[in-house]
Amino acid sequence: MGHAPRMFSLRVSGGLVYTDGLLLARDILVSGEKIADLVRSGQPAAAERVLRADGRLVLPAMIDMHVHARDPGYTYKEDYRSMSEAAAAGGVSMVVDMPNVEPPTLSPEDLQDKQAIASARSIVDVAHWCSGVNEDQIEPLAAAGAAGFKIVQLSGEYPRDPRLSCNDDGRLLRLFRRIAATGLPCVVHPFNQRLYDQLVADLRAEGVPPDWRALSRVYTTSAIWDSAVASLLALQELTGVRLHVAHLHSAHAIEMVRRAKQEGRAVTAEIDPKYYTLSLDDLERLHGRACPAGYVASDEARMAAIREALLDGTIDNVSSDHAPHTAEEIKLLEGDAFLAAAGLPMLDVTFMLVLDDYVSGLLPIQRVVELVASAPAAILGIADRKGRLAVGMDADLVVVDTSSPHVIRDSDVRSKVGWTPYDGRVVGARIEACVRRGEIIARDRQVVSDATTGQEVLDPRPALRAKALEPTT
């Protein structure tokens, strides 16, 4: 007596699937949350649901390692539900959020509260960076399921929360030693705050209008970033901490990171696309809606360094730095920008911007996948589950249309703030569908109404946590 044919839960059919470094005409068969097989198109296999790709690209979904969900504490501009809708529409199946919320993520109790909120609201998978500035909380946070630690070298008022800031090298040395012992990565927003403060004071003394233009020019001054990255790399060499440099966009800092990586040191780096896709013209046209970018793109040598780093792997990943503020808050940048909040909602568009570089011939598809999926998975220690389309991996994928141009519109934005600095931008790729662990969660930028909530990816991971807390010899 014969067995009934196996029934798969989902079949993604007719697409060009990126697997093992190649784009191949394959169908993906999904069983539950996992990829069960990749078969030639047309090969018989029954499935409860079929997602037709029909010649489109099928790629790993994006893992966004730098997201400000604003939840809890600032939910008037974003919360886990709206953030995750923007993520799903933009082809992101997992985010790692930042600790500058209210209360900030300083302790295991703060982390557990945030995990509970995210588990109830987010439709994409979630992990959490936790504050790395309190020495006595580093080991407990590692044990509680932190993805790693975040330190900001800026200081001031929200969103530059002084409770999360450290720009004292002696204290950073102590913190790096403690974080290194956990084995977890430490993301640092590099910034020479004292130099920045002096440059701002100079502008005020000269009577320069303190608007979005002045803020963008000062904030992106190369020396501010170069001096900070040099110091961080020196401390990394002393401690062996797994340093992840955020916002890497100055040419000299890129070269310093490249050299550290060539030496085999535990250094990785990321960039967010506003620094190389928004121009000075965009800044002049959009004002605060494009701040603090613009001046980076006006420097040809700097742009060439960024492009080289994206190609050669010096920059490991592209993240969104999704940092939504309301239109009213952005309007304050017209007055005294140095006292206003600056940040851009980016989850809806970041993957499309990276794909546009592929369509334009600036990035090979291999680098696209590495930048948005496989490198983040490796940095987070989840490459055995996510970041690749292969048998046994989580079925996290996107269907991408590159056959015709797509116009980005404010009206399509899923983020609660409802605007994007890329309104009117024409890109060569559109996310048609996003699948998270075998479940279709978005189609044509619309979130599937009955999509279930995501999971806490790094909680629990008892074996890893136990290993992270083993005493070093």
Residue pairs with C-beta under 8 A, 6 or more apart in sequence:
5 44
5 45
5 46
6 45
6 46
7 46
7 47
7 48
8 29
8 30
8 31
8 36
8 45
8 46
8 47
8 48
9 30
9 31
9 32
9 47
9 48
9 49
9 438
10 28
10 29
10 30
10 47
10 48
10 49
10 50
10 51
10 395
10 435
10 438
10 440
11 27
11 28
11 29
11 30
11 45
11 47
11 49
11 50
11 51
12 27
12 28
12 30
12 50
12 51
12 53
12 58
12 397
12 399
12 435
13 27
13 41
13 50
13 51
13 52
13 53
13 54
14 27
14 41
14 52
14 53
14 54
14 55
14 56
15 25
15 26
15 27
15 28
15 53
15 54
15 55
15 56
15 57
15 58
15 399
16 23
16 24
16 25
16 53
16 55
16 56
16 57
16 58
17 23
17 24
17 25
17 26
17 27
17 28
17 38
17 58
17 389
18 57
18 58
18 59
18 60
18 365
18 369
18 389
19 26
19 38
19 388
19 389
19 390
20 390
21 366
23 57
23 365
24 38
25 40
25 41
26 38
26 39
26 40
26 41
26 58
27 38
27 39
27 40
27 41
27 42
27 43
27 45
28 35
28 37
28 38
28 58
28 389
28 395
28 397
29 35
29 36
29 37
29 38
29 39
29 45
29 47
30 36
30 47
30 395
30 435
30 438
31 438
32 438
33 394
33 395
33 437
33 438
33 439
34 392
34 393
34 394
34 395
34 437
34 438
35 389
35 390
35 391
35 392
35 393
35 394
35 395
36 391
37 45
37 391
38 389
38 390
38 391
39 45
49 440
51 399
51 433
51 435
51 440
53 399
55 403
56 399
56 400
56 401
56 402
56 403
56 432
57 365
57 399
57 400
57 402
58 389
58 397
58 398
58 399
58 400
59 365
59 368
59 369
59 373
59 389
59 397
59 398
59 400
60 369
60 372
60 373
60 374
60 386
60 387
60 388
60 389
60 396
60 397
60 398
61 91
61 92
61 93
61 94
61 373
61 396
61 397
61 398
61 434
61 435
61 436
62 90
62 91
62 92
62 93
62 94
62 350
62 351
62 372
62 373
62 398
63 92
63 93
63 94
63 95
63 96
63 372
63 373
63 376
63 377
63 380
63 386
63 387
64 87
64 92
64 94
64 95
64 96
64 319
64 320
64 322
64 347
64 350
64 376
65 95
65 96
65 187
65 270
65 317
65 319
65 376
65 379
65 380
66 96
66 98
66 187
66 246
66 270
66 272
66 319
66 320
66 321
66 322
67 83
67 87
67 95
67 96
67 97
67 98
67 319
67 320
67 321
67 322
67 347
68 78
68 97
68 98
68 100
68 159
68 321
68 322
68 323
68 324
68 343
69 78
69 79
69 80
69 83
69 95
69 97
69 98
69 101
69 118
70 77
70 78
70 79
70 83
70 101
70 324
71 78
71 79
71 80
71 83
71 101
71 114
71 117
71 118
71 121
72 101
72 102
72 103
72 113
72 114
72 117
73 101
73 102
73 103
74 101
74 102
76 326
77 324
77 325
77 326
77 329
77 416
77 417
78 324
78 345
78 415
78 416
78 417
79 121
79 416
80 117
80 118
80 120
80 121
80 122
80 126
81 121
81 122
81 123
82 414
82 415
82 416
83 95
83 97
83 122
83 322
83 347
83 415
83 416
84 95
84 121
84 122
84 123
84 124
84 126
84 454
85 123
85 414
85 442
85 447
86 322
86 345
86 347
86 348
86 413
86 414
86 415
87 93
87 95
87 124
87 347
88 123
88 124
88 414
88 434
88 436
88 441
88 442
88 447
88 451
89 348
89 412
89 414
89 431
89 434
89 442
89 445
89 446
89 447
90 347
90 348
90 349
90 350
90 351
90 352
90 414
90 431
90 434
91 351
91 352
91 398
91 400
91 431
91 434
92 124
92 320
92 347
92 350
92 351
92 434
93 124
93 125
93 386
93 396
93 397
93 434
93 435
93 436
93 437
93 441
94 124
94 125
94 126
94 127
94 386
94 396
94 436
94 454
94 457
95 122
95 124
95 125
95 126
95 127
95 347
96 126
96 127
96 128
96 129
96 147
96 380
97 114
97 118
97 126
97 127
97 128
97 129
98 129
98 150
99 105
99 106
99 128
99 129
99 130
99 131
99 150
99 164
100 152
100 158
100 159
100 161
100 164
101 114
103 110
104 110
104 131
104 161
104 163
104 164
105 111
105 114
105 128
105 129
105 130
105 131
106 130
106 131
106 134
106 137
106 163
107 134
107 137
107 140
107 141
108 137
108 140
108 141
108 143
108 144
110 130
111 128
111 130
111 141
111 144
111 145
111 146
112 144
114 128
115 126
115 128
115 145
115 456
115 459
118 126
118 128
118 454
118 456
119 126
119 453
119 454
119 455
119 456
120 453
121 453
122 453
122 454
123 436
123 441
123 447
123 451
123 452
123 453
123 454
124 436
124 441
124 454
125 396
125 436
125 437
125 454
125 455
125 456
125 457
126 454
126 455
126 456
126 457
127 147
127 380
127 456
127 457
127 458
127 459
128 145
128 146
128 147
128 458
129 146
129 147
129 148
129 149
129 150
129 187
130 137
130 141
130 146
130 147
130 148
130 149
130 150
131 137
131 141
131 149
131 150
131 151
131 163
131 164
132 138
132 149
132 150
132 151
132 175
132 179
132 186
133 151
133 163
133 164
133 165
133 166
133 175
135 174
135 175
135 178
138 149
138 175
138 178
138 179
138 182
139 178
139 181
139 182
139 469
141 149
142 182
142 184
142 465
142 468
142 469
143 465
143 468
143 469
144 459
145 456
145 458
145 459
145 460
145 461
145 465
146 184
146 458
147 184
147 185
147 380
147 458
148 179
148 184
148 185
148 186
148 187
148 242
148 244
148 380
149 179
149 184
149 185
149 186
149 187
150 164
150 186
150 187
150 188
150 189
151 164
151 165
151 166
151 172
151 175
151 186
151 187
151 188
151 189
152 160
152 161
152 164
152 165
152 166
152 188
152 189
152 191
153 165
153 166
153 167
153 188
153 189
153 190
153 191
153 192
153 193
153 228
154 160
154 165
154 167
154 189
154 191
154 193
154 196
155 162
155 165
155 167
155 193
156 162
157 339
158 341
159 323
159 341
159 343
166 172
166 175
167 191
167 192
167 193
167 194
167 228
169 231
169 235
172 231
172 232
172 235
173 235
173 238
173 239
175 186
176 186
176 235
176 236
176 238
176 239
176 241
176 243
177 239
177 241
179 186
179 241
179 242
180 239
180 240
180 241
180 242
181 471
181 472
182 468
182 469
183 242
183 467
183 468
184 242
184 468
185 242
185 243
185 244
185 268
185 379
185 380
186 241
186 242
186 243
186 244
187 244
187 246
188 232
188 243
188 244
188 245
188 246
189 246
189 247
190 225
190 228
190 229
190 232
190 245
190 246
190 247
190 253
191 224
191 225
191 228
192 223
192 224
192 225
192 227
192 228
195 221
195 223
195 224
195 227
196 218
196 219
196 221
196 224
199 218
199 221
199 224
200 210
200 218
200 338
203 210
203 214
203 218
204 210
208 214
210 335
210 336
210 337
210 338
211 287
211 333
211 334
211 335
211 337
212 283
212 287
212 288
212 290
212 291
212 333
212 334
212 337
212 342
213 283
213 284
214 337
214 338
215 291
215 292
215 333
215 337
215 338
215 342
216 283
216 290
216 291
216 292
216 293
216 294
216 295
217 295
218 224
219 292
219 342
220 249
220 275
220 292
220 293
220 294
220 295
220 296
222 250
222 251
222 252
222 253
222 302
225 247
225 249
225 250
225 253
226 250
226 252
226 253
226 256
229 245
229 248
229 250
229 253
229 256
229 257
230 253
230 256
232 243
232 245
233 243
233 256
233 257
233 260
233 265
233 267
235 241
236 243
236 260
236 265
236 266
236 267
237 260
237 265
240 266
241 266
242 266
242 268
243 266
243 267
243 268
244 267
244 268
244 269
244 270
244 379
245 253
245 257
245 267
245 268
245 269
245 270
246 269
246 270
246 319
246 321
247 270
247 271
247 272
247 275
247 321
248 254
248 257
248 269
248 270
248 271
248 309
248 315
249 271
249 275
249 276
249 296
249 302
249 306
250 302
250 305
251 299
251 301
251 302
251 304
251 305
254 269
254 305
254 306
254 308
254 309
254 314
254 315
255 305
257 267
257 269
257 309
257 314
258 309
258 312
258 314
260 267
261 267
261 314
268 316
268 317
268 375
268 379
269 309
269 314
269 315
269 316
270 315
270 316
270 317
270 318
270 319
271 306
271 309
271 310
271 315
271 318
271 319
272 318
272 319
272 320
272 321
272 346
272 350
273 318
273 320
273 346
273 350
273 353
273 354
274 290
274 293
274 321
274 344
274 346
274 421
275 293
275 296
275 297
275 306
276 296
276 297
276 303
276 306
276 307
277 293
277 297
277 353
277 422
278 290
278 293
278 294
278 297
278 421
279 294
279 297
279 298
280 294
280 295
280 297
280 298
282 290
282 293
282 294
282 421
283 290
283 291
283 293
283 294
283 295
284 294
286 421
287 333
287 334
288 330
288 331
288 332
288 333
288 334
288 337
288 340
288 342
289 330
289 344
289 419
289 421
290 344
290 421
291 330
291 333
291 337
291 342
292 342
293 344
293 421
296 302
296 303
296 306
297 303
306 315
307 362
308 314
309 315
310 318
310 357
310 363
310 367
310 371
311 363
311 367
313 367
313 370
315 371
316 370
316 371
316 375
316 379
317 370
317 371
317 372
317 375
317 376
317 379
318 350
318 354
318 371
318 372
319 350
319 376
320 346
320 347
320 350
321 343
321 344
321 346
322 344
322 345
322 346
322 347
322 350
322 415
323 343
323 344
323 345
323 346
324 343
324 344
324 345
324 415
324 416
324 417
325 341
325 342
325 343
325 417
326 417
327 417
327 418
327 419
329 340
329 341
330 340
330 341
330 342
332 339
332 340
332 341
333 340
333 342
344 420
344 421
345 413
345 415
345 417
345 419
345 420
346 420
347 414
347 415
348 408
348 412
348 413
348 414
348 415
348 420
349 408
349 420
349 422
351 372
351 398
351 431
352 406
352 408
352 427
352 429
352 430
352 431
353 422
353 427
354 363
354 368
354 371
354 372
355 368
355 400
355 402
355 427
355 428
355 429
356 427
356 428
356 429
357 363
357 368
358 364
358 365
358 368
358 402
358 428
358 429
359 402
359 427
359 428
359 429
360 428
363 371
373 386
373 387
373 388
374 383
374 387
374 388
375 387
376 387
377 383
377 385
377 386
377 387
377 388
378 387
380 457
380 458
381 464
382 457
382 458
385 393
385 394
385 457
386 393
386 394
386 396
386 457
387 393
389 397
394 437
394 438
395 435
395 437
395 438
396 435
396 436
396 437
397 434
397 435
398 431
398 432
398 433
398 434
398 435
399 431
399 432
399 433
400 429
400 430
400 431
400 432
401 429
401 430
401 432
402 428
402 429
405 426
405 427
405 428
406 426
406 427
406 428
406 429
406 430
407 424
407 425
407 426
408 420
408 422
408 423
408 424
408 425
408 426
408 427
409 423
409 424
410 418
410 419
410 420
410 423
412 445
413 419
413 420
414 445
414 447
431 442
431 445
432 443
432 444
433 440
433 442
433 443
433 444
434 440
434 441
434 442
435 441
436 454
437 455
439 451
439 452
440 448
440 451
441 447
441 448
441 451
442 448
442 451
